[in-house]
Amino acid sequence: MEASATAADGAHETPLNRAISQKMLFVFVLGDVLGAGIYALVGEVAGAVGGAIWTAFLAALVLAVFTAFAYAELVTKYPQAGGAAVYAQRAFRTPFLTFMIAFAVMASGITSAATLSRAFAGDYFAEFADLPIVPVAFVFIIVVALVNFRGISESVKLNMGLTLVEVIGLALIVLIGIVALLNGEGEPGRNLEFTPGTGVPLAILGGAALSFYALIGFEDSVNVAEETREPARAFPRALFGGLLLAGVIYMLVTFTASMIVPTEQLSGSDGPLLEVVREGPLGIPLPVFSAIALLAVANGALINMIMASRLLYGMAHQGILPAPFARVHASRRTPLVAIVFTTVLAMLLISLGELDTLAATTVTLLLLVFIAVNVAVLVLRRDHVEHQHFHAPSAIPVIGVAVCLVLLTQREMQTFLFAGGLLLLGVVLYAINRVVAGRTGTIDEGQLRG
């Protein structure tokens, strides 16, 4: 980065409009983290840890903060769009490794959308119709693809409305908890109970490995670095503030869930927050909350499929994936081939994986990305820039790598097979591009938005 083109706060010249203030960035981070995962995974986490679900989410929050330090340093040091792929390219200068990191981010979006598709078709949808999960999930992901194809403007506008609905749903759960406590209802003591026969540390770690899925999203905020005012000052505050507030909300939600609903009932549901509404004191009509949950899940799936299709398009546009993925529809101006490909791949995952496996695969792919980002922080310490930026304590990225490795040990073999299969697909596409088309391409900073 040239010093002449960079302000003291790290804001360099960009054709983009720097319209995002620190408060707006905080809301962006909060909205990105407060995703649909909490609507789907509370029951799965309860099955792993017992009634003390909040401990798993607290552990996951602490673990996520270590990697947030790495992103805070890199985004303030290099306040450009691009994310993990750009940081890897700067640090390692190996196009294939950079490609695999970008492809892992893209694949994580598809597995996350597949996770949410199965969540959509489960107990929340069953309030309206009792239909098989896989066909409903197929129809759902196709509808998401049609919205994605319709256009980015329409998709973003829909996303804004659905995010508000998502937050309202979580606020209702917290309100149920408050009213229950005031009325002396529920069993708060369940929040201190762990799965019998399992050591507490292992139970918490196993639950954290699952609940980590609900805390991912903070890493996406680096892609608006070029549109943020005073990024070196705004990003650390917004990143840590948004992540911590999301964690507090999640702990309130999980405390309420465990207090209101017996652990066995909670762990047996793929619509766990619906169980809270059913057993809670407010008398909220179940179809109303189910509709809120379905819209929240739809929002998460749409965000993930937009990201995955655009990242696939971006890599093809730069010549590192086969050219057909860069084709754009003439009238809608959306990446048609990339949208179709990511949708078909999501449908394949929906048919092969269960909810917990797909969520675990998403986390596995992102943990590999987070390892690369934490290592990149240390490698890039030798690259000095002229402006001031956030500086993480040197031990933090090391701990971040260790944390990611520990979480990876909690994964089952099936999860590694899913993640490995997706990464192998990336290798195949990369090889086809080189051997058949004779194109190697390069990662262009500011264009890979993952």
Secondary structure, DSSP 8 states (H G I E B T S, - for coil): --GGGB-TTS-B--SS---B-HHHHHHHHHHHHS-THHHHHHHHHHHHH-S-HHHHHHHHHHHHHHHHHHHHHHHHHS-STTTHHHHHHHHH--HHHHHHHHHHHHHHHHHHHHHHHHHHTTHHHHTT----HHHHHHHHHHHHHHHHHH-HHHHHHHHHHHHHHHHHHHHHHHHHHHHHHHHT-S-GGGGG---TTS-HHHHHHHHHHHHGGGGTTGGGGGGGGGGBSSHHHHHHHHHHHHHHHHHHHHHHHHHHHHHHS-HHHHHT-SSHHHHHHHHSSS---HHHHHHHHHHHHHHHHHHHHHHHHHHHHHHHHTTSS-GGGG---TTT-S-HHHHHHHHHHHHHHHHH--HHHHHHHHHHHHHHHHHHHHHHHHHGGGS--SS------THHHHHHHHHHHHHHTT--HHHHHHHHHHHHHHHHHHHHHHHTS-------TTT---
